[in-house]
Amino acid sequence: MHFSGIRASSRNIFMNVDPSSPSILSPALRRPRRLRSSPAMRDLVRETRFDCSGLIHPLFVVPGEGVRREVASMPEVFNLSIDETVRECAELYALGVPGVLLFGVPETKDERGSGAYAEDGIVQRAVRAIKAETPGLLVVTDVCLCEYTDHGHCGLLHGEEILNDPSVELLARAAVSHAAAGADIIAPSDMMDGRVGAIRRGLDAAGFEGTPIMSYAVKYASSFYGPFRDAAGSAPSFGDRRSHQMDPANIREALKEARLDIEEGADILMVKPALPYLDVIRALHETTDVPIAAYQVSGEYAMLHAAARNGWLDLEATMRESLLSIRRAGASIIITYFAKRIVAGER
């Protein structure tokens, strides 16, 4: 009974305390809330500041003219013909988006993915058209075979086995063709062993020593890619990509992949996806001396939109919070389908 009385008495003291009376707490108490007291105060002490200078907007280029077709699983993301891609790039650049990442969907596909390295391939033509209209925009090109092969895999096949070295030869050809068209940065996403070194040698031999490589160094075999495959038409016709994309359980392997790509000549390292792998972004930021990029992938984008459309989340707030978390983890470059929306909101 005596113990219960003490509890009740203590509760009454805290419920009825006069805010103007001397504090019942120790005068030496640290008060972090002092630095959260107003918007101006919070801005003053903010540790991570987000700006738009490191954003890259992905675009999907498709055959035809006047094509602007929304991707069903990705609101506000479109398949664009080359003429519409040029218009979109001009608008993005005018808004202040510094760069785009191009993915190509060819008219025809074959077992060797020949559209990936054709001089008149869809990405090559798109790069030339964008650079003619908006030369100041950074154009990054994805280098892979999956969008161009009729089987949807990232390399050449022998039966159901993906052949590493013959595929790397074609990837290097594709990279050189992109650089020749005017691409500013080459971004190989295939995850074949040794492809960064082969691409670096191919670019140098062709006179493109100054063209940097943004390697998808740490690309996980993730469940978050589904909407992208709708947009790019790149779902494999059989099997999956776990033989070359990374096991989501591994981080030490990620550090090894990153180290190998740096040794082969990568100028920028990318982690893909972003939000499920913030620990990996942080680890690379702390252990390497090259810029770190992170790709906020289609599934991350789509789930925020879906939750917002159901009234479960505030899209603007969650969009900004998610991007801030990626920057806070250590990525100075963020590839995101939100780039246009967030830059437009900053104006």
PyMOL commands that set and color helices and strands:
alter all, ss='L'
color gray80, all
select helices_A, chain A and resi 2-15+32-36+39-45+82-95+114-116+122-133+164-181+195-205+223-232+252-264+275-287+298-309+315-329+339-346
alter helices_A, ss='H'
color red, helices_A
select strands_A, chain A and resi 55-61+68-71+74-80+99-104+138-143+156-158+161-163+185-188+214-219+268-272+292-296+333-336
alter strands_A, ss='S'
color yellow, strands_A
deselect
rebuild
show_as cartoon
